[in-house]
Amino acid sequence: MTENSIDELMKWVISVDRRLILMQSMKKHTAVRASDIAHEASRSTQNISRALKELEDRGLIECLTPEKTTWKKYMLTDKGKTVLEKLEGKYL
């Protein structure tokens, strides 16, 4: 993972506020569920679920309970932790 790719991912995260909200929540919690973040951030569960899918597709988070259809839990990957570290202080 190059510094350039981390910077690109960081820009991608901050370009949409739901992604930034999700990273903020990941900073506070080891594992998260869409409904918990939605409640915490006063957003719809659908909005947060979309952000989770986007971050999962980019390899920033992983699903801990892929066999479930609802109430899935997610946590940061190593790549996600690196991006979060870059976001801290500046954007979070």
Secondary structure, 3 states (H helix, E strand, C coil): CCHHHHHHHHHHHHCCHHHHHHHHHHHHCCCECHHHHHHHHCCCHHHHHHHHHHHHHCCCEEECCCCCCCCCCEEECHHHHHHHHHHCCCCC
